[in-house]
Amino acid sequence: MKTFRLSAQAARDVERIWEYISRDDVAAARRVRLEFHDAFEKLAEQSGIGHTRDDLTSRPVRFWPVRSYLVVYKPGSRPLEIVRVVHGARDLPRIL
């Protein structure tokens, strides 16, 4: 199994998402966090998947959707670095 690591900001993103969702439904928050973890593992195994978004950033990152969130990661990094996990409705150019 390939490995991944979350940047400090990505770890905060996941925690804040969990806190937000858990206000209404702790079980749903756990499911979303598990979906993120599954996506992180999949990306570590196949770091070329996902897509670039030149309209959002010129950084060498790729994007992978999980529900209405985008996992932003550095393909080819070892271990795979998860840079951010952000809701797709946020101001992504400013955030990135």
C-alpha positions as CSV (number, residue, x, y, z in Angstrom):
1,M,0.0,0.0,0.0
2,K,1.3,3.4,-0.9
3,T,1.2,6.1,1.8
4,F,0.0,9.6,2.0
5,R,0.3,12.5,4.4
6,L,-1.9,15.5,5.1
7,S,-0.4,19.0,5.2
8,A,-1.1,20.8,8.4
9,Q,-3.8,22.8,6.5
10,A,-5.4,19.7,5.0
11,A,-5.6,18.2,8.4
12,R,-7.3,21.3,9.7
13,D,-9.7,21.3,6.7
14,V,-10.8,17.7,7.5
15,E,-11.2,18.5,11.2
16,R,-13.3,21.6,10.4
17,I,-15.5,19.7,7.9
18,W,-16.0,17.0,10.6
19,E,-17.0,19.6,13.2
20,Y,-19.4,21.3,10.8
21,I,-21.2,18.2,9.8
22,S,-21.2,16.6,13.3
23,R,-23.3,19.6,14.6
24,D,-26.2,17.9,12.9
25,D,-25.2,14.3,12.5
26,V,-22.1,12.7,14.0
27,A,-22.6,9.5,12.1
28,A,-22.7,11.4,8.8
29,A,-19.5,13.3,9.8
30,R,-17.8,9.9,10.4
31,R,-18.9,8.6,7.0
32,V,-17.5,11.7,5.2
33,R,-14.2,11.5,7.1
34,L,-14.0,7.8,6.0
35,E,-14.7,8.7,2.4
36,F,-11.9,11.3,2.6
37,H,-9.5,8.6,4.0
38,D,-10.6,6.1,1.2
39,A,-9.9,8.8,-1.4
40,F,-6.5,9.6,0.1
41,E,-5.5,5.9,-0.1
42,K,-6.8,5.7,-3.7
43,L,-4.8,8.8,-4.7
44,A,-1.7,7.4,-3.1
45,E,-2.1,4.2,-5.2
46,Q,-2.9,6.1,-8.4
47,S,-1.5,9.6,-8.1
48,G,-2.1,10.4,-11.7
49,I,-5.8,10.3,-11.4
50,G,-7.8,13.5,-10.9
51,H,-7.5,16.6,-12.9
52,T,-5.6,19.8,-13.2
53,R,-7.4,23.2,-12.9
54,D,-5.4,25.8,-14.7
55,D,-8.4,28.2,-14.1
56,L,-7.9,27.9,-10.4
57,T,-4.1,27.7,-9.8
58,S,-0.8,27.4,-11.6
59,R,0.6,25.2,-8.8
60,P,1.5,21.6,-9.8
61,V,-1.5,20.0,-8.1
62,R,-4.4,17.8,-9.1
63,F,-8.0,17.7,-7.8
64,W,-10.2,14.8,-6.8
65,P,-13.9,15.2,-5.9
66,V,-15.3,13.7,-2.8
67,R,-19.0,14.6,-2.4
68,S,-19.1,18.4,-2.8
69,Y,-15.4,18.8,-1.7
70,L,-12.2,18.8,-3.6
71,V,-9.1,17.0,-2.4
72,V,-6.1,19.0,-3.7
73,Y,-2.9,16.9,-3.9
74,K,0.6,16.9,-5.3
75,P,0.9,14.0,-7.8
76,G,4.1,12.1,-7.7
77,S,5.1,13.2,-4.2
78,R,6.2,10.4,-1.9
79,P,4.4,10.0,0.4
80,L,1.6,11.6,-1.5
81,E,0.9,15.0,-0.1
82,I,-2.7,16.1,0.4
83,V,-2.5,19.9,0.3
84,R,-6.1,20.9,1.0
85,V,-9.6,19.6,1.3
86,V,-12.1,22.3,0.4
87,H,-15.7,22.7,-0.4
88,G,-16.2,23.3,-4.1
89,A,-18.3,26.4,-3.5
90,R,-15.5,28.2,-1.8
91,D,-13.3,30.8,-3.5
92,L,-10.7,28.3,-4.7
93,P,-8.4,30.7,-6.5
94,R,-8.0,32.8,-3.3
95,I,-7.6,29.7,-1.1
96,L,-5.0,28.1,-3.4
